[in-house]
Structure formats: C-alpha cells, structure tokens
Amino acid sequence: MVLLYHLWLVYGTTLEAHLFGHVVNVQFLAETGFLGVEVFFFLSGFCLFYPYAVARLAGTRAPTLGEYAYRRAIKILPSYVVALTVISLLHDDFSSRQGLIDYLEHLFFVHPLVPGAFQGISGPLWTVGIEVEFYLIFPLICWGLLRWPVPATLGIVAAATAYRHWLLPADHAASFYFVNQLPAFVDMFTLGMVAAYAFTWARSAGFVERLPRLLTPLAVAAAAFGVLLLWALARSGVLTSQAGFFEWQATHRLEISAVLLLVTLCSALALPFWRKIVANPLFTYLSVISYNLYLWHLEILVWLHGTAGSATLQVVLAVAAAFVVATLITYFIERPLLRRPLPRRVRQSIV
C-alpha cells in the first residue's frame, strides 16, 4: 500500500487497466496507501503478542524478556542500520554537523521525538522509530492484557482516543508530528494484540470446527467493506489537503483498527479456501521482504526518477530495483541472522 502511495506521489502513476473494452480504475488504492502504516502497526501488535497468548491459553512456555529483546533487535537493527547508513552516505549527510546529528538521532531511534528530525534522512524511517518506542512499552502492555484483558484494553483505547481528540481543538491534528506520535497509535498496536488473543482463545476452546463457516462470509464482507472505505475516502475530498487527511486520521483511527481487527480475526479463522487466498504465494513473498522493501523503496523511486527512458520504463525499473534490493538484503542479511541459534546468555535468561 505504501509503495503504491509513493509511486503515485513521485511518478504520478495511475492505477488503471483496460479489460474487455472497459477501464478498470483502482487509483484509490494508491491515494489511500498511506494507511499501510496503520496496517503495519496493527499486525505488529498481533505478531508480537501471539506467542504470549499461546503460552497463556495453550500452556506452552512464553518467550523470556531476553528472548523478546534479542529477537526484536536482530529483526530490526541490521537491516535498519544498513539502510540508514547507505542512504545517509548517498545524501552526503556526514559532511555536516547537522547531518551527523540527524544520523545519530535516527540510529538511536529518538528522531520521532524531534520535530525537525521526524521525517529526516528518509520519510519512511519515522515509523521504525515509533515501532521501537512500542517495543519498549510492549512488555508492560503484554503483562496488563494477560492479567486484565478487558480493563487494560479499554484503558489503552480510552487514553489513545483522548490524545487524538486533544489534538483536534488544540489545532495539532493538522500536524504530521503530533498526529503520528506513539500515543496516537498505541490502541492500534493493542487491538492487534487483542486479535491475537481472540484468535488463540477460539482455537484453544475448540471453535475452529464450528466457526469457519460462519466467519468466512464475514471475512469476505469485512475485506470488501475495507476496500469500499478506501474508495469512499479517496472520493470524499478529504485527501485534497495534507492537514485534512491528518485530521481524518486523528478522528477515525479507532474505526480503522476495528475494521482491521474484524478482517484479521475472521480471516484467520475462515475456511481453508479463503485463508489460501489471503496467504497466496505472492502475498507470502511480500510479507517476507516487506520490512526491507519499506526501508528502501522511496529512496530508490526518487533516485531513479527522471532517468533516461519513458515514465513507464522508469517506474518498472524503480519497482524492480526496490524488489531486488529488498530481496537480497532479506535473504542474505536478515534471514540468516534470524535463523541463528539464540546466544547462550539469552537462552538461559529467566527474566
């Protein structure tokens, strides 16, 4: 979604095709692609909490705090440092004092807290900083959800909603800096965790044999409803101004989370044919390379913009280059590191 969004911003790409004499226009997917960030955060909450939900409901061993910290670091840091360093070198950021400060702020993930550095070096990197901020508070939220699922969820949703509503009269909702701080997203992460808990509970309670026939049409309907919402958003006029869609996000982020929860939970418990559609080979491949594709795609699109050849050729080359870089880094750096055995000190951790 974010790749399509940036293709539209950088190249003005229009997503339409001619089929049987009719024009099929899905440009709304590009224009609303910035919501891919919301999907990213929601799924992060789901994936991080899933092993803890399984441990609580199925009686398996939960990851220790040391294992959690190590896995997060080995997943995020190597690819991030490579991308950050190469992009900074190509931008010649190290030739100035401010460029070096920007690099260090990004290296230690404090850039989302600094207004001038929030979108510095490369636009997509701010979300990695927000993600790392969530990693720091995840153990506390995990502890709360496992002990008091409903009160903890309601409390976090209330706090995030209150923060976003504070932005509106304070005239901060139109600011990219304020509307994209962690408090504005924390309920999205948390509702992803709730979806993982509900999915695990349904499986452990033996509902997987009875629910799929009921939930499959609901999953299809929820997915279709989500696409319809994107179409309506693109046609609403909200996206004609940057301030307008920041305010829209601040107002409707909880509803976005609810739709994602419904689609995710119903799809995960649906009949095999729907799960195979969702987990098709293309989507599976994209999920594997998604982190590195996200880190690199915008810079590659910008670097190749205006090169020799037609606009179509530029788009093809830029997208192909982004996929090649993401695939190489994923399979030669990220995946080998993830497959390595945990260090002995981490394995022996009892925290």
Long-range contacts (C-beta under 8 A, 24 or more apart in sequence): 1-29, 1-32, 1-33, 1-34, 1-35, 1-36, 1-39, 2-33, 2-34, 2-36, 2-37, 2-124, 2-294, 2-297, 3-33, 3-293, 3-297, 3-319, 3-322, 4-29, 4-30, 4-33, 5-30, 5-31, 5-32, 5-33, 5-34, 5-36, 6-33, 6-297, 6-298, 6-301, 7-301, 7-315, 7-318, 7-319, 8-33, 10-298, 10-301, 10-302, 10-305, 11-301, 11-305, 11-311, 11-314, 11-315, 11-318, 12-311, 13-315, 27-234, 28-230, 28-231, 28-233, 28-234, 28-235, 29-230, 31-234, 31-239, 32-230, 32-233, 32-234, 32-239, 34-245, 35-230, 35-256, 37-127, 38-185, 38-188, 38-253, 38-256, 38-257, 38-260, 39-260, 40-127, 40-131, 40-294, 41-127, 41-130, 41-131, 41-134, 41-185, 41-188, 41-189, 41-192, 42-188, 42-189, 42-191, 42-192, 42-195, 42-257, 42-260, 42-261, 42-264, 43-192, 43-264, 44-131, 44-134, 44-189, 44-192, 45-134, 45-188, 45-189, 45-190, 45-191, 45-192, 45-193, 45-195, 45-196, 46-192, 46-193, 46-195, 46-196, 46-264, 47-192, 47-196, 48-135, 48-138, 48-142, 48-193, 49-142, 49-145, 49-192, 49-193, 49-196, 49-197, 50-196, 50-199, 50-200, 52-142, 52-146, 53-193, 53-196, 53-197, 53-199, 53-200, 53-201, 54-200, 56-146, 56-200, 57-197, 57-200, 57-201, 57-204, 58-200, 58-204, 64-346, 64-349, 64-350, 64-351, 65-139, 65-349, 65-351, 66-345, 66-346, 66-349, 66-351, 67-342, 67-346, 67-347, 67-349, 68-138, 68-139, 70-342, 70-343, 70-346, 71-338, 72-135, 74-337, 74-338, 74-340, 75-291, 75-334, 75-338, 76-128, 76-131, 76-132, 76-291, 78-333, 78-334, 78-337, 79-291, 79-292, 79-295, 79-329, 79-330, 79-333, 79-334, 80-125, 80-128, 80-295, 81-107, 82-329, 82-333, 83-122, 83-125, 83-292, 83-295, 83-296, 83-329, 84-121, 84-122, 84-125, 87-121, 87-122, 87-299, 88-121, 90-299, 90-303, 91-121, 93-121, 109-133, 112-180, 112-181, 112-182, 115-177, 118-176, 118-177, 118-180, 119-176, 122-295, 122-298, 122-299, 123-298, 124-294, 124-295, 124-297, 124-298, 125-295, 126-180, 127-294, 128-295, 130-180, 130-181, 130-182, 130-185, 133-182, 134-182, 134-185, 134-186, 134-189, 137-186, 138-189, 141-186, 141-189, 141-190, 141-193, 142-193, 145-190, 145-193, 145-194, 145-197, 149-194, 149-197, 152-190, 153-190, 153-191, 153-194, 156-186, 156-187, 156-190, 157-187, 157-190, 157-191, 157-254, 159-183, 159-186, 159-187, 160-184, 160-185, 160-186, 160-187, 160-188, 160-190, 160-253, 160-254, 161-187, 161-254, 164-250, 164-251, 164-253, 165-250, 167-250, 168-247, 168-250, 168-251, 173-243, 173-246, 173-247, 173-250, 173-251, 174-242, 174-243, 174-244, 174-246, 174-247, 175-246, 176-242, 176-246, 179-246, 179-247, 179-249, 179-250, 184-250, 184-253, 185-253, 187-253, 187-254, 187-257, 188-253, 188-256, 188-257, 188-260, 191-257, 191-258, 191-260, 191-261, 192-257, 192-260, 192-261, 192-264, 194-261, 195-260, 195-261, 195-264, 195-265, 195-268, 198-265, 199-264, 199-265, 199-268, 199-269, 202-269, 203-269, 207-269, 208-269, 211-269, 212-269, 212-270, 212-271, 213-271, 215-265, 215-266, 215-269, 215-270, 216-266, 216-270, 216-271, 216-273, 216-274, 218-262, 218-266, 219-263, 219-266, 219-267, 219-269, 219-270, 219-274, 220-274, 222-259, 222-262, 222-263, 222-266, 223-263, 223-267, 225-259, 226-259, 226-260, 226-263, 229-259, 288-330, 288-335, 289-323, 289-326, 289-327, 289-330, 291-330, 291-334, 292-325, 292-326, 292-327, 292-329, 292-330, 292-334, 293-322, 293-323, 293-326, 295-326, 296-322, 296-325, 296-326, 296-329, 297-322, 297-326, 300-325
